[in-house]
Amino acid sequence: MKKWLLYIVFSLAAAMSYAQQTPLYSMYTFNEFAYNPAVAGLKDYYQAQVNNRYQFVGIENAPITATISLTGKLSSHPMGWGGMIYNDSQGAFSKFGVYGAYAYHLRIGTFSKLSLGLNVGVIRYAIDMTKIQFLDTETNLNESLYQSTRPDASFGVYYDMRHYFIGVSVDQLFNNRIEIYNDTLALDNTLNRFKSHLNIMAGGRYKMMQHLEFDPTIFVRKVYASPWQIELSGRITYRDAIWVGASYRSQDAVVLFLGYTYRDMLSFGYSYDITYSKLRNGSRGAHEFFLAIKFKQTEKE
């Protein structure tokens, strides 16, 4: 009975996570490294960043994501490095990851770079059984917490031009089984896997007038057994300091965001998702915050 109970809980967790097995960010243009390791070191400074996202506010056990990252350039060498820690939780289910990244940059022409990046780390997936209410009050399990730790990796390519960029990445390359319960009933279930996600991001940078810049972006996501998701966004920046924008995410939400950069050193951003999917009746949208600090310039290549 315990084996079947865990199998059912486990399968439901995997099925629910197909649409979002990896963290989702509305302000993805300020957090590109979280999606593509090839971004590491492309800028001539070190940067530390913290992101927090509260999704589907108002719905019990809604997803909460917290991320901290650090990226930089290896002195005057055409290489970059980075690290990231994140925790993504949804009620009884949680996922914790620790990663280190390396990127190599190839100069193409005067204003263009092609970067190849690899992210390697470990992920821990857990089910806290104390947070699940069973109809059978006499249900007794051997453990209150079932968890599994597995290696993980992602690979990305990023082409940065003077006024345009495009990046492609694939994460969860190993397609690991989520082996929380050591039993053939769970181990042979191919549904319970970390599926690879394809991420494609492209955009431009346009000077509208002396102190105004317009940055349009398109972000395409694809994961196994889910439809393509497309996000279109646009941001206007005034004097490289104050910025506002909006985006449309298919099958999910319309996003409004704003932020401020102080002396090209300290940046803060906030976004609010207006949900229009079937979850809109019980959800008050999503809130997201980020804080980024540039703390040292590096030598140019």
C-alpha positions in Angstrom: 0.0 0.0 0.0 2.8 2.4 0.9 4.5 1.7 -2.5 1.3 2.5 -4.4 0.7 5.6 -2.3 4.2 7.0 -3.0 3.9 6.0 -6.6 0.7 8.1 -7.0 2.0 11.1 -5.2 5.3 10.8 -7.1 3.5 10.6 -10.5 1.3 13.6 -9.7 4.3 15.6 -8.8 6.0 14.8 -12.0 2.9 15.5 -14.1 2.3 18.8 -12.5 6.0 19.8 -13.0 6.1 19.2 -16.8 5.0 22.7 -17.5 7.5 24.3 -15.2 10.3 22.0 -14.0 12.7 24.9 -13.9 12.3 28.3 -12.4 10.3 30.9 -14.3 11.2 34.6 -14.2 9.2 37.5 -15.7 12.2 39.8 -15.7 14.3 37.3 -17.7 16.1 40.1 -19.6 17.8 41.0 -16.3 18.5 37.4 -15.4 19.8 35.8 -18.6 22.4 33.8 -16.8 19.7 31.8 -15.1 18.7 30.5 -18.5 21.9 30.5 -20.5 25.4 29.8 -19.0 27.0 31.3 -22.1 26.1 34.8 -20.8 28.8 34.4 -18.1 31.5 37.0 -18.4 30.2 38.8 -21.5 30.1 42.1 -19.6 33.2 43.8 -18.3 32.3 43.6 -14.7 31.4 41.2 -11.9 27.8 41.1 -10.8 25.9 39.5 -7.9 22.1 39.2 -8.1 19.2 38.0 -6.0 15.8 37.1 -7.4 12.6 36.3 -5.6 9.4 35.2 -7.3 5.9 34.6 -5.7 3.7 33.0 -8.3 -0.1 32.6 -8.2 -0.5 34.7 -5.1 -3.7 33.7 -3.3 -3.6 30.0 -4.2 -2.5 27.7 -1.4 0.9 26.1 -1.9 1.7 28.2 -4.9 5.3 28.2 -6.3 7.9 30.3 -4.6 11.4 30.7 -6.2 14.5 32.2 -4.7 17.8 32.5 -6.7 21.2 34.0 -6.0 23.9 34.2 -8.7 27.4 35.6 -9.3 29.0 36.1 -12.6 32.2 37.6 -13.9 34.9 37.7 -16.5 38.3 36.1 -16.2 40.5 39.2 -16.3 41.7 39.9 -19.8 41.0 36.3 -21.0 38.1 35.6 -23.4 36.4 33.5 -20.7 33.7 33.9 -18.1 32.6 32.1 -15.0 29.5 32.0 -12.8 27.7 30.3 -10.0 24.0 30.0 -9.0 22.0 28.6 -6.1 18.2 28.4 -6.3 15.3 26.9 -4.4 11.9 26.3 -6.1 9.1 25.1 -3.9 5.4 24.3 -4.4 3.7 23.0 -1.3 5.1 19.6 -0.4 7.4 19.5 -3.4 10.7 21.4 -3.6 13.7 21.5 -5.8 17.1 22.9 -4.8 20.1 23.4 -7.2 23.7 24.4 -7.0 25.7 25.2 -10.2 29.0 26.4 -11.5 29.4 27.7 -15.0 32.2 28.3 -17.5 31.9 30.2 -20.8 34.4 30.7 -23.7 34.1 33.8 -25.9 35.0 34.1 -29.5 35.5 37.5 -31.0 33.7 37.8 -34.4 34.3 41.1 -36.0 34.7 44.4 -34.2 31.4 44.5 -32.3 30.3 40.8 -32.1 31.0 37.9 -29.8 30.0 34.2 -29.9 30.0 32.6 -26.4 29.7 28.9 -25.5 28.8 28.0 -22.0 28.4 25.0 -19.8 26.6 24.8 -16.4 27.3 21.8 -14.1 25.9 21.1 -10.7 23.6 19.0 -8.5 19.8 19.2 -7.9 17.9 17.8 -4.9 14.2 17.0 -5.4 12.1 16.4 -2.2 8.6 15.6 -1.1 7.7 16.6 2.4 5.0 14.1 3.4 4.0 16.1 6.5 2.6 18.8 4.2 0.2 16.3 2.4 -3.2 15.6 3.9 -4.4 12.1 3.3 -8.1 11.0 3.4 -7.0 8.0 5.4 -5.9 9.5 8.7 -4.2 6.1 9.6 -1.8 6.4 6.8 1.7 5.7 8.2 4.8 6.1 6.1 8.4 5.1 7.0 9.7 8.5 6.2 8.4 12.1 6.6 10.8 13.4 3.8 11.6 11.6 0.6 14.4 13.2 -1.4 16.8 12.5 -4.2 20.1 14.2 -5.3 21.3 14.0 -8.9 23.9 15.6 -11.1 22.6 18.2 -13.6 24.0 20.2 -16.5 23.0 22.8 -19.1 24.6 24.1 -22.3 24.1 27.4 -24.1 25.2 29.4 -27.1 24.9 33.2 -27.1 25.7 35.5 -30.0 26.0 39.2 -29.0 26.1 41.9 -31.6 26.2 45.7 -31.2 22.4 46.2 -31.4 21.1 42.6 -31.4 21.5 39.3 -29.5 20.3 35.7 -29.7 20.8 32.9 -27.2 19.9 29.2 -27.3 20.2 26.9 -24.3 19.1 23.4 -23.2 19.0 22.5 -19.5 18.5 19.3 -17.5 20.6 17.5 -20.1 20.8 14.2 -18.1 17.0 13.6 -18.0 17.5 12.0 -14.6 14.9 9.9 -13.0 13.4 11.4 -9.9 14.2 8.4 -7.7 12.8 9.3 -4.3 11.5 5.8 -3.4 13.8 2.9 -3.9 11.4 0.5 -5.6 11.1 -0.9 -9.1 7.5 0.5 -9.2 9.0 4.0 -9.1 12.3 3.4 -10.9 10.7 1.9 -14.0 8.2 4.8 -14.3 9.6 6.9 -17.2 7.1 9.7 -16.4 9.2 10.8 -13.4 12.1 12.4 -15.1 13.7 15.9 -15.2 12.9 16.7 -18.8 15.2 18.9 -20.9 13.9 22.5 -21.6 14.8 24.4 -24.8 15.1 28.1 -24.3 15.5 30.6 -27.2 15.9 34.3 -26.4 16.5 37.1 -28.9 16.2 40.9 -28.8 17.5 44.3 -29.9 18.7 47.6 -28.5 17.5 50.8 -30.1 18.2 54.4 -29.3 14.9 56.3 -29.7 16.4 59.7 -29.0 19.2 61.2 -26.9 18.2 59.7 -23.5 15.7 57.0 -24.4 16.4 53.4 -25.4 13.9 50.7 -26.5 14.7 47.0 -25.9 12.3 44.5 -27.5 12.8 40.8 -26.7 11.2 37.5 -27.6 11.6 34.4 -25.4 10.5 30.9 -26.6 10.3 27.9 -24.2 9.7 24.3 -25.0 9.5 21.3 -22.6 8.4 17.7 -23.4 4.7 17.1 -23.4 3.9 20.8 -23.2 3.0 23.3 -25.9 5.5 26.0 -27.0 5.4 29.1 -24.8 6.2 32.5 -26.3 6.9 35.7 -24.4 7.1 39.1 -26.1 8.4 42.0 -24.1 9.4 45.6 -24.5 11.3 48.0 -22.2 12.0 51.7 -22.3 15.0 53.1 -20.4 15.5 56.7 -19.6 19.1 58.0 -19.1 20.3 54.4 -18.5 18.6 54.6 -15.0 14.8 54.4 -15.0 13.1 51.7 -17.0 9.5 50.5 -17.5 8.1 47.7 -19.6 5.5 45.1 -20.3 5.4 41.6 -21.7 2.9 39.0 -22.9 3.4 35.3 -22.0 1.2 32.9 -24.0 -1.2 30.8 -22.1 -0.3 32.5 -18.8 -0.1 36.2 -18.1 0.5 39.8 -19.1 3.4 41.3 -17.1 4.2 44.9 -16.1 7.6 45.8 -14.7 9.7 48.7 -13.7 13.1 49.4 -12.1 15.9 51.8 -11.3 19.7 51.7 -11.6 21.8 53.9 -9.3 25.1 55.2 -10.7 25.4 52.1 -13.0 26.1 50.1 -9.9 23.0 49.1 -8.0 19.8 47.9 -9.8 16.4 47.1 -8.4 13.4 45.7 -10.4 9.8 44.7 -9.7 7.2 43.0 -11.9 3.6 42.0 -11.5 1.9 39.2 -13.5 -1.7 39.7 -14.4 -2.9 36.1 -14.9 -5.4 35.4 -17.6 -5.2 31.6 -17.6 -7.7 29.3 -15.8 -5.9 30.1 -12.6 -7.1 33.8 -12.7 -10.2 33.1 -10.6 -8.2 32.0 -7.5 -4.9 33.9 -8.2 -3.9 37.5 -7.5 -1.1 37.3 -10.0 2.6 37.0 -9.3 5.2 39.3 -7.7 8.8 39.3 -8.6 11.8 41.3 -7.3 15.5 41.4 -8.1 18.5 43.3 -6.7 21.8 43.3 -8.6 25.2 44.8 -7.7 28.1 45.5 -10.1 31.1 45.6 -7.9 34.2 45.5 -10.0 35.2 46.4 -13.5 37.4 43.9 -15.4 39.9 44.4 -18.2 38.6 44.4 -21.7 39.7 41.7 -24.1 
